Amino acid sequence: MENCCRSCCPCLRRLWNCIWPDVRYPNQNLVIANPTAREAEIRTVSGDIRPPSPRKRPVQLYAALYDFEARSEDELSVREGDKLSVL
């Protein structure tokens, strides 16, 4: 595609040089060494790895202050002092 674009639209040479900058220096095969670079280190972990379990919130208990008699199936009867937790 590069060759086609360059040959069909030579007036856009500056654009092609920005898109494909290698053409500016076609005869230079230059490799720059990086002495501080090391080979990539791949760390592995063996054993059973599980995601952390979600933190359990502390259960908040509430004490009934007085007796209550349920009036329907959807209600709960409690006695004074009963401990309740909200689900």
Gaussian input, Z-matrix of N, CA and C with variables (Angstrom, degrees):
# hf/3-21g

backbone

0 1
 N
 C     1     B1
 C     2     B2     1     A1
 N     3     B3     2     A2     1     D1
 C     4     B4     3     A3     2     D2
 C     5     B5     4     A4     3     D3
 N     6     B6     5     A5     4     D4
 C     7     B7     6     A6     5     D5
 C     8     B8     7     A7     6     D6
 N     9     B9     8     A8     7     D7
 C    10    B10     9     A9     8     D8
 C    11    B11    10    A10     9     D9
 N    12    B12    11    A11    10    D10
 C    13    B13    12    A12    11    D11
 C    14    B14    13    A13    12    D12
 N    15    B15    14    A14    13    D13
 C    16    B16    15    A15    14    D14
 C    17    B17    16    A16    15    D15
 N    18    B18    17    A17    16    D16
 C    19    B19    18    A18    17    D17
 C    20    B20    19    A19    18    D18
 N    21    B21    20    A20    19    D19
 C    22    B22    21    A21    20    D20
 C    23    B23    22    A22    21    D21
 N    24    B24    23    A23    22    D22
 C    25    B25    24    A24    23    D23
 C    26    B26    25    A25    24    D24
 N    27    B27    26    A26    25    D25
 C    28    B28    27    A27    26    D26
 C    29    B29    28    A28    27    D27
 N    30    B30    29    A29    28    D28
 C    31    B31    30    A30    29    D29
 C    32    B32    31    A31    30    D30
 N    33    B33    32    A32    31    D31
 C    34    B34    33    A33    32    D32
 C    35    B35    34    A34    33    D33
 N    36    B36    35    A35    34    D34
 C    37    B37    36    A36    35    D35
 C    38    B38    37    A37    36    D36
 N    39    B39    38    A38    37    D37
 C    40    B40    39    A39    38    D38
 C    41    B41    40    A40    39    D39
 N    42    B42    41    A41    40    D40
 C    43    B43    42    A42    41    D41
 C    44    B44    43    A43    42    D42
 N    45    B45    44    A44    43    D43
 C    46    B46    45    A45    44    D44
 C    47    B47    46    A46    45    D45
 N    48    B48    47    A47    46    D46
 C    49    B49    48    A48    47    D47
 C    50    B50    49    A49    48    D48
 N    51    B51    50    A50    49    D49
 C    52    B52    51    A51    50    D50
 C    53    B53    52    A52    51    D51
 N    54    B54    53    A53    52    D52
 C    55    B55    54    A54    53    D53
 C    56    B56    55    A55    54    D54
 N    57    B57    56    A56    55    D55
 C    58    B58    57    A57    56    D56
 C    59    B59    58    A58    57    D57
 N    60    B60    59    A59    58    D58
 C    61    B61    60    A60    59    D59
 C    62    B62    61    A61    60    D60
 N    63    B63    62    A62    61    D61
 C    64    B64    63    A63    62    D62
 C    65    B65    64    A64    63    D63
 N    66    B66    65    A65    64    D64
 C    67    B67    66    A66    65    D65
 C    68    B68    67    A67    66    D66
 N    69    B69    68    A68    67    D67
 C    70    B70    69    A69    68    D68
 C    71    B71    70    A70    69    D69
 N    72    B72    71    A71    70    D70
 C    73    B73    72    A72    71    D71
 C    74    B74    73    A73    72    D72
 N    75    B75    74    A74    73    D73
 C    76    B76    75    A75    74    D74
 C    77    B77    76    A76    75    D75
 N    78    B78    77    A77    76    D76
 C    79    B79    78    A78    77    D77
 C    80    B80    79    A79    78    D78
 N    81    B81    80    A80    79    D79
 C    82    B82    81    A81    80    D80
 C    83    B83    82    A82    81    D81
 N    84    B84    83    A83    82    D82
 C    85    B85    84    A84    83    D83
 C    86    B86    85    A85    84    D84
 N    87    B87    86    A86    85    D85
 C    88    B88    87    A87    86    D86
 C    89    B89    88    A88    87    D87
 N    90    B90    89    A89    88    D88
 C    91    B91    90    A90    89    D89
 C    92    B92    91    A91    90    D90
 N    93    B93    92    A92    91    D91
 C    94    B94    93    A93    92    D92
 C    95    B95    94    A94    93    D93
 N    96    B96    95    A95    94    D94
 C    97    B97    96    A96    95    D95
 C    98    B98    97    A97    96    D96
 N    99    B99    98    A98    97    D97
 C   100   B100    99    A99    98    D98
 C   101   B101   100   A100    99    D99
 N   102   B102   101   A101   100   D100
 C   103   B103   102   A102   101   D101
 C   104   B104   103   A103   102   D102
 N   105   B105   104   A104   103   D103
 C   106   B106   105   A105   104   D104
 C   107   B107   106   A106   105   D105
 N   108   B108   107   A107   106   D106
 C   109   B109   108   A108   107   D107
 C   110   B110   109   A109   108   D108
 N   111   B111   110   A110   109   D109
 C   112   B112   111   A111   110   D110
 C   113   B113   112   A112   111   D111
 N   114   B114   113   A113   112   D112
 C   115   B115   114   A114   113   D113
 C   116   B116   115   A115   114   D114
 N   117   B117   116   A116   115   D115
 C   118   B118   117   A117   116   D116
 C   119   B119   118   A118   117   D117
 N   120   B120   119   A119   118   D118
 C   121   B121   120   A120   119   D119
 C   122   B122   121   A121   120   D120
 N   123   B123   122   A122   121   D121
 C   124   B124   123   A123   122   D122
 C   125   B125   124   A124   123   D123
 N   126   B126   125   A125   124   D124
 C   127   B127   126   A126   125   D125
 C   128   B128   127   A127   126   D126
 N   129   B129   128   A128   127   D127
 C   130   B130   129   A129   128   D128
 C   131   B131   130   A130   129   D129
 N   132   B132   131   A131   130   D130
 C   133   B133   132   A132   131   D131
 C   134   B134   133   A133   132   D132
 N   135   B135   134   A134   133   D133
 C   136   B136   135   A135   134   D134
 C   137   B137   136   A136   135   D135
 N   138   B138   137   A137   136   D136
 C   139   B139   138   A138   137   D137
 C   140   B140   139   A139   138   D138
 N   141   B141   140   A140   139   D139
 C   142   B142   141   A141   140   D140
 C   143   B143   142   A142   141   D141
 N   144   B144   143   A143   142   D142
 C   145   B145   144   A144   143   D143
 C   146   B146   145   A145   144   D144
 N   147   B147   146   A146   145   D145
 C   148   B148   147   A147   146   D146
 C   149   B149   148   A148   147   D147
 N   150   B150   149   A149   148   D148
 C   151   B151   150   A150   149   D149
 C   152   B152   151   A151   150   D150
 N   153   B153   152   A152   151   D151
 C   154   B154   153   A153   152   D152
 C   155   B155   154   A154   153   D153
 N   156   B156   155   A155   154   D154
 C   157   B157   156   A156   155   D155
 C   158   B158   157   A157   156   D156
 N   159   B159   158   A158   157   D157
 C   160   B160   159   A159   158   D158
 C   161   B161   160   A160   159   D159
 N   162   B162   161   A161   160   D160
 C   163   B163   162   A162   161   D161
 C   164   B164   163   A163   162   D162
 N   165   B165   164   A164   163   D163
 C   166   B166   165   A165   164   D164
 C   167   B167   166   A166   165   D165
 N   168   B168   167   A167   166   D166
 C   169   B169   168   A168   167   D167
 C   170   B170   169   A169   168   D168
 N   171   B171   170   A170   169   D169
 C   172   B172   171   A171   170   D170
 C   173   B173   172   A172   171   D171
 N   174   B174   173   A173   172   D172
 C   175   B175   174   A174   173   D173
 C   176   B176   175   A175   174   D174
 N   177   B177   176   A176   175   D175
 C   178   B178   177   A177   176   D176
 C   179   B179   178   A178   177   D177
 N   180   B180   179   A179   178   D178
 C   181   B181   180   A180   179   D179
 C   182   B182   181   A181   180   D180
 N   183   B183   182   A182   181   D181
 C   184   B184   183   A183   182   D182
 C   185   B185   184   A184   183   D183
 N   186   B186   185   A185   184   D184
 C   187   B187   186   A186   185   D185
 C   188   B188   187   A187   186   D186
 N   189   B189   188   A188   187   D187
 C   190   B190   189   A189   188   D188
 C   191   B191   190   A190   189   D189
 N   192   B192   191   A191   190   D190
 C   193   B193   192   A192   191   D191
 C   194   B194   193   A193   192   D192
 N   195   B195   194   A194   193   D193
 C   196   B196   195   A195   194   D194
 C   197   B197   196   A196   195   D195
 N   198   B198   197   A197   196   D196
 C   199   B199   198   A198   197   D197
 C   200   B200   199   A199   198   D198
 N   201   B201   200   A200   199   D199
 C   202   B202   201   A201   200   D200
 C   203   B203   202   A202   201   D201
 N   204   B204   203   A203   202   D202
 C   205   B205   204   A204   203   D203
 C   206   B206   205   A205   204   D204
 N   207   B207   206   A206   205   D205
 C   208   B208   207   A207   206   D206
 C   209   B209   208   A208   207   D207
 N   210   B210   209   A209   208   D208
 C   211   B211   210   A210   209   D209
 C   212   B212   211   A211   210   D210
 N   213   B213   212   A212   211   D211
 C   214   B214   213   A213   212   D212
 C   215   B215   214   A214   213   D213
 N   216   B216   215   A215   214   D214
 C   217   B217   216   A216   215   D215
 C   218   B218   217   A217   216   D216
 N   219   B219   218   A218   217   D217
 C   220   B220   219   A219   218   D218
 C   221   B221   220   A220   219   D219
 N   222   B222   221   A221   220   D220
 C   223   B223   222   A222   221   D221
 C   224   B224   223   A223   222   D222
 N   225   B225   224   A224   223   D223
 C   226   B226   225   A225   224   D224
 C   227   B227   226   A226   225   D225
 N   228   B228   227   A227   226   D226
 C   229   B229   228   A228   227   D227
 C   230   B230   229   A229   228   D228
 N   231   B231   230   A230   229   D229
 C   232   B232   231   A231   230   D230
 C   233   B233   232   A232   231   D231
 N   234   B234   233   A233   232   D232
 C   235   B235   234   A234   233   D233
 C   236   B236   235   A235   234   D234
 N   237   B237   236   A236   235   D235
 C   238   B238   237   A237   236   D236
 C   239   B239   238   A238   237   D237
 N   240   B240   239   A239   238   D238
 C   241   B241   240   A240   239   D239
 C   242   B242   241   A241   240   D240
 N   243   B243   242   A242   241   D241
 C   244   B244   243   A243   242   D242
 C   245   B245   244   A244   243   D243
 N   246   B246   245   A245   244   D244
 C   247   B247   246   A246   245   D245
 C   248   B248   247   A247   246   D246
 N   249   B249   248   A248   247   D247
 C   250   B250   249   A249   248   D248
 C   251   B251   250   A250   249   D249
 N   252   B252   251   A251   250   D250
 C   253   B253   252   A252   251   D251
 C   254   B254   253   A253   252   D252
 N   255   B255   254   A254   253   D253
 C   256   B256   255   A255   254   D254
 C   257   B257   256   A256   255   D255
 N   258   B258   257   A257   256   D256
 C   259   B259   258   A258   257   D257
 C   260   B260   259   A259   258   D258

   B1=1.4417
   B2=1.5304
   B3=1.3165
   B4=1.4629
   B5=1.5197
   B6=1.3240
   B7=1.4648
   B8=1.5145
   B9=1.3104
   B10=1.4665
   B11=1.5290
   B12=1.3143
   B13=1.4692
   B14=1.5231
   B15=1.3160
   B16=1.4648
   B17=1.5269
   B18=1.3265
   B19=1.4633
   B20=1.5263
   B21=1.3267
   B22=1.4681
   B23=1.5251
   B24=1.3042
   B25=1.4691
   B26=1.5243
   B27=1.3234
   B28=1.4633
   B29=1.5301
   B30=1.3324
   B31=1.4669
   B32=1.5325
   B33=1.3153
   B34=1.4641
   B35=1.5286
   B36=1.3341
   B37=1.4594
   B38=1.5286
   B39=1.3234
   B40=1.4691
   B41=1.5287
   B42=1.3265
   B43=1.4655
   B44=1.5188
   B45=1.3423
   B46=1.4679
   B47=1.5240
   B48=1.3188
   B49=1.4640
   B50=1.5281
   B51=1.3308
   B52=1.4711
   B53=1.5238
   B54=1.3354
   B55=1.4660
   B56=1.5259
   B57=1.3323
   B58=1.4616
   B59=1.5274
   B60=1.3282
   B61=1.4691
   B62=1.5234
   B63=1.3168
   B64=1.4661
   B65=1.5201
   B66=1.3181
   B67=1.4606
   B68=1.5259
   B69=1.3147
   B70=1.4653
   B71=1.5295
   B72=1.3167
   B73=1.4598
   B74=1.5278
   B75=1.3186
   B76=1.4667
   B77=1.5221
   B78=1.3244
   B79=1.4590
   B80=1.5173
   B81=1.3028
   B82=1.4589
   B83=1.5162
   B84=1.3034
   B85=1.4616
   B86=1.5189
   B87=1.3084
   B88=1.4441
   B89=1.5210
   B90=1.3292
   B91=1.4543
   B92=1.5188
   B93=1.3174
   B94=1.4560
   B95=1.5208
   B96=1.3127
   B97=1.4621
   B98=1.5202
   B99=1.3032
   B100=1.4571
   B101=1.5220
   B102=1.3263
   B103=1.4676
   B104=1.5235
   B105=1.3144
   B106=1.4666
   B107=1.5246
   B108=1.3185
   B109=1.4639
   B110=1.5217
   B111=1.3214
   B112=1.4621
   B113=1.5194
   B114=1.2997
   B115=1.4558
   B116=1.5193
   B117=1.3049
   B118=1.4701
   B119=1.5207
   B120=1.2985
   B121=1.4531
   B122=1.5223
   B123=1.3022
   B124=1.4563
   B125=1.5157
   B126=1.3164
   B127=1.4613
   B128=1.5203
   B129=1.3031
   B130=1.4563
   B131=1.5209
   B132=1.2963
   B133=1.4563
   B134=1.5159
   B135=1.3114
   B136=1.4531
   B137=1.5172
   B138=1.2852
   B139=1.4583
   B140=1.5197
   B141=1.2955
   B142=1.4534
   B143=1.5286
   B144=1.3091
   B145=1.4608
   B146=1.5207
   B147=1.3114
   B148=1.4591
   B149=1.5175
   B150=1.3161
   B151=1.4603
   B152=1.5193
   B153=1.3124
   B154=1.4649
   B155=1.5210
   B156=1.3047
   B157=1.4610
   B158=1.5212
   B159=1.3183
   B160=1.4595
   B161=1.5225
   B162=1.3023
   B163=1.4616
   B164=1.5126
   B165=1.2991
   B166=1.4572
   B167=1.5153
   B168=1.3104
   B169=1.4535
   B170=1.5187
   B171=1.3012
   B172=1.4594
   B173=1.5284
   B174=1.3094
   B175=1.4654
   B176=1.5185
   B177=1.3111
   B178=1.4602
   B179=1.5186
   B180=1.3192
   B181=1.4595
   B182=1.5170
   B183=1.3132
   B184=1.4583
   B185=1.5237
   B186=1.3102
   B187=1.4678
   B188=1.5249
   B189=1.3236
   B190=1.4696
   B191=1.5233
   B192=1.3315
   B193=1.4672
   B194=1.5197
   B195=1.3383
   B196=1.4688
   B197=1.5204
   B198=1.3027
   B199=1.4639
   B200=1.5228
   B201=1.3295
   B202=1.4651
   B203=1.5187
   B204=1.3009
   B205=1.4624
   B206=1.5262
   B207=1.3310
   B208=1.4647
   B209=1.5189
   B210=1.3542
   B211=1.4605
   B212=1.5192
   B213=1.3541
   B214=1.4686
   B215=1.5271
   B216=1.3364
   B217=1.4709
   B218=1.5250
   B219=1.3297
   B220=1.4615
   B221=1.5238
   B222=1.3065
   B223=1.4574
   B224=1.5258
   B225=1.3199
   B226=1.4552
   B227=1.5222
   B228=1.3056
   B229=1.4715
   B230=1.5180
   B231=1.3381
   B232=1.4644
   B233=1.5192
   B234=1.3305
   B235=1.4666
   B236=1.5234
   B237=1.2903
   B238=1.4542
   B239=1.5319
   B240=1.3387
   B241=1.4630
   B242=1.5186
   B243=1.3559
   B244=1.4699
   B245=1.5294
   B246=1.3290
   B247=1.4652
   B248=1.5234
   B249=1.3254
   B250=1.4637
   B251=1.5230
   B252=1.3296
   B253=1.4678
   B254=1.5231
   B255=1.3135
   B256=1.4614
   B257=1.5202
   B258=1.3201
   B259=1.4675
   B260=1.5044
   A1=110.08
   A2=115.66
   A3=119.44
   A4=111.05
   A5=116.09
   A6=119.52
   A7=111.56
   A8=116.65
   A9=120.84
   A10=110.24
   A11=117.26
   A12=121.32
   A13=110.96
   A14=116.42
   A15=119.67
   A16=111.40
   A17=117.68
   A18=119.12
   A19=112.40
   A20=118.39
   A21=120.88
   A22=112.67
   A23=117.89
   A24=121.70
   A25=110.37
   A26=117.28
   A27=118.84
   A28=112.86
   A29=116.70
   A30=119.28
   A31=111.54
   A32=117.49
   A33=121.79
   A34=111.81
   A35=115.30
   A36=121.05
   A37=112.41
   A38=118.04
   A39=120.36
   A40=110.96
   A41=116.51
   A42=120.30
   A43=110.24
   A44=116.79
   A45=119.84
   A46=110.41
   A47=117.63
   A48=120.22
   A49=111.61
   A50=116.42
   A51=118.83
   A52=110.88
   A53=115.28
   A54=119.32
   A55=110.82
   A56=116.40
   A57=121.57
   A58=108.71
   A59=118.59
   A60=121.21
   A61=114.43
   A62=119.65
   A63=121.69
   A64=111.70
   A65=118.21
   A66=121.63
   A67=111.07
   A68=118.24
   A69=120.35
   A70=111.47
   A71=116.59
   A72=121.45
   A73=109.23
   A74=118.15
   A75=120.06
   A76=114.76
   A77=119.33
   A78=120.67
   A79=113.56
   A80=118.59
   A81=119.53
   A82=110.56
   A83=115.05
   A84=121.27
   A85=106.41
   A86=115.71
   A87=121.43
   A88=110.07
   A89=115.71
   A90=121.42
   A91=107.26
   A92=116.06
   A93=120.72
   A94=108.01
   A95=116.20
   A96=120.88
   A97=109.67
   A98=115.26
   A99=121.59
   A100=107.08
   A101=117.76
   A102=119.70
   A103=113.72
   A104=117.81
   A105=119.29
   A106=112.56
   A107=116.95
   A108=119.61
   A109=109.98
   A110=115.13
   A111=120.97
   A112=108.25
   A113=114.65
   A114=117.88
   A115=109.13
   A116=114.68
   A117=119.36
   A118=109.67
   A119=115.14
   A120=121.14
   A121=108.09
   A122=116.43
   A123=120.61
   A124=107.87
   A125=115.19
   A126=119.81
   A127=108.94
   A128=115.17
   A129=119.96
   A130=109.33
   A131=114.42
   A132=120.95
   A133=107.16
   A134=115.72
   A135=118.53
   A136=109.34
   A137=115.21
   A138=119.76
   A139=110.72
   A140=114.40
   A141=121.15
   A142=109.41
   A143=115.74
   A144=120.21
   A145=107.98
   A146=115.31
   A147=121.04
   A148=108.98
   A149=116.17
   A150=117.34
   A151=109.20
   A152=117.08
   A153=118.74
   A154=110.66
   A155=115.18
   A156=118.95
   A157=108.79
   A158=116.30
   A159=118.16
   A160=110.56
   A161=115.70
   A162=119.76
   A163=109.61
   A164=114.16
   A165=119.12
   A166=108.64
   A167=114.32
   A168=118.32
   A169=108.61
   A170=117.27
   A171=118.65
   A172=109.68
   A173=114.65
   A174=120.09
   A175=108.73
   A176=115.55
   A177=119.94
   A178=107.85
   A179=115.70
   A180=121.17
   A181=109.77
   A182=114.42
   A183=121.20
   A184=107.90
   A185=116.68
   A186=121.58
   A187=109.06
   A188=115.36
   A189=120.02
   A190=108.61
   A191=116.48
   A192=121.03
   A193=112.08
   A194=116.97
   A195=120.54
   A196=108.99
   A197=116.80
   A198=121.97
   A199=109.38
   A200=114.35
   A201=119.39
   A202=107.75
   A203=116.78
   A204=122.71
   A205=108.21
   A206=116.12
   A207=120.54
   A208=110.21
   A209=115.90
   A210=121.13
   A211=112.22
   A212=116.64
   A213=120.64
   A214=108.35
   A215=116.22
   A216=121.33
   A217=111.84
   A218=117.11
   A219=121.40
   A220=113.03
   A221=118.25
   A222=121.40
   A223=110.61
   A224=115.76
   A225=122.88
   A226=109.18
   A227=115.92
   A228=119.94
   A229=109.00
   A230=116.80
   A231=121.31
   A232=109.62
   A233=114.67
   A234=121.82
   A235=107.87
   A236=117.54
   A237=121.81
   A238=109.35
   A239=115.55
   A240=120.87
   A241=114.04
   A242=118.53
   A243=120.21
   A244=109.50
   A245=116.04
   A246=121.43
   A247=108.69
   A248=116.32
   A249=122.33
   A250=109.48
   A251=115.59
   A252=120.25
   A253=107.92
   A254=116.33
   A255=121.66
   A256=108.29
   A257=116.97
   A258=121.75
   A259=110.95
   D1=-37.95
   D2=-179.47
   D3=-59.15
   D4=-47.41
   D5=-178.82
   D6=-62.65
   D7=-39.35
   D8=179.27
   D9=-63.49
   D10=-47.26
   D11=-179.76
   D12=-62.10
   D13=-43.10
   D14=-178.70
   D15=-66.52
   D16=-37.76
   D17=-178.22
   D18=-78.90
   D19=-33.95
   D20=-178.67
   D21=-78.43
   D22=-31.67
   D23=-176.27
   D24=-132.57
   D25=69.80
   D26=-178.95
   D27=-66.32
   D28=-19.26
   D29=179.77
   D30=-67.82
   D31=-16.74
   D32=179.63
   D33=-98.98
   D34=28.24
   D35=-176.86
   D36=-54.75
   D37=-40.42
   D38=-179.60
   D39=-63.65
   D40=-39.09
   D41=177.72
   D42=-65.21
   D43=-45.98
   D44=-179.27
   D45=-62.22
   D46=-36.06
   D47=178.91
   D48=-67.63
   D49=-29.18
   D50=176.25
   D51=-75.37
   D52=-38.22
   D53=-178.77
   D54=-74.02
   D55=-45.10
   D56=-178.92
   D57=-120.59
   D58=78.78
   D59=-173.86
   D60=-68.90
   D61=-14.85
   D62=-178.41
   D63=-62.06
   D64=-26.75
   D65=-175.46
   D66=-68.48
   D67=-24.32
   D68=-179.68
   D69=-62.51
   D70=-34.12
   D71=-177.47
   D72=-128.12
   D73=68.95
   D74=-172.66
   D75=-68.97
   D76=-24.04
   D77=-174.32
   D78=-98.31
   D79=6.73
   D80=-177.39
   D81=-105.86
   D82=112.22
   D83=173.62
   D84=-103.40
   D85=87.46
   D86=-172.65
   D87=-109.31
   D88=129.56
   D89=176.15
   D90=-118.74
   D91=126.31
   D92=179.64
   D93=-102.65
   D94=121.47
   D95=-178.86
   D96=-81.94
   D97=145.19
   D98=176.56
   D99=-118.67
   D100=99.30
   D101=-175.09
   D102=-67.72
   D103=-20.91
   D104=-179.13
   D105=-86.72
   D106=-10.71
   D107=-179.52
   D108=-75.33
   D109=140.55
   D110=176.75
   D111=-119.78
   D112=162.41
   D113=175.62
   D114=-63.94
   D115=147.50
   D116=-179.19
   D117=-62.03
   D118=134.47
   D119=-179.55
   D120=-100.35
   D121=123.75
   D122=178.92
   D123=-106.12
   D124=117.59
   D125=-179.74
   D126=-98.13
   D127=137.07
   D128=178.02
   D129=-121.80
   D130=153.56
   D131=178.71
   D132=-125.61
   D133=129.93
   D134=179.03
   D135=-105.58
   D136=160.52
   D137=178.90
   D138=109.53
   D139=-175.83
   D140=-177.78
   D141=-82.70
   D142=114.08
   D143=-179.22
   D144=-110.35
   D145=118.99
   D146=178.80
   D147=-123.59
   D148=148.94
   D149=175.23
   D150=-65.64
   D151=149.83
   D152=-179.57
   D153=-62.59
   D154=141.17
   D155=179.48
   D156=-72.87
   D157=146.17
   D158=-179.65
   D159=-62.75
   D160=144.59
   D161=-179.47
   D162=-68.21
   D163=134.39
   D164=178.27
   D165=-86.28
   D166=129.48
   D167=176.98
   D168=-73.87
   D169=144.47
   D170=177.52
   D171=-63.43
   D172=138.28
   D173=-178.89
   D174=-72.41
   D175=129.08
   D176=177.23
   D177=-99.76
   D178=120.12
   D179=179.46
   D180=-100.11
   D181=143.06
   D182=178.27
   D183=-121.91
   D184=142.05
   D185=179.84
   D186=-102.89
   D187=134.12
   D188=176.35
   D189=-70.77
   D190=130.11
   D191=-177.77
   D192=-85.31
   D193=-18.71
   D194=179.82
   D195=-155.98
   D196=165.36
   D197=177.83
   D198=-68.59
   D199=144.30
   D200=176.16
   D201=-139.28
   D202=128.91
   D203=178.92
   D204=-102.94
   D205=124.95
   D206=-179.21
   D207=-61.74
   D208=139.83
   D209=179.63
   D210=-105.30
   D211=-8.62
   D212=177.49
   D213=-150.65
   D214=175.94
   D215=-180.00
   D216=-65.41
   D217=-27.85
   D218=-176.21
   D219=-79.27
   D220=-9.49
   D221=-177.45
   D222=-102.87
   D223=164.82
   D224=-176.86
   D225=-121.47
   D226=130.55
   D227=176.63
   D228=-83.14
   D229=135.59
   D230=178.28
   D231=-135.25
   D232=157.88
   D233=176.47
   D234=-110.61
   D235=155.31
   D236=178.67
   D237=-56.14
   D238=130.24
   D239=179.02
   D240=93.73
   D241=-11.38
   D242=176.96
   D243=-59.89
   D244=141.40
   D245=177.95
   D246=-95.24
   D247=130.60
   D248=-177.97
   D249=-126.77
   D250=147.16
   D251=172.38
   D252=-126.25
   D253=146.02
   D254=-178.64
   D255=-89.15
   D256=130.23
   D257=178.68
   D258=-92.28

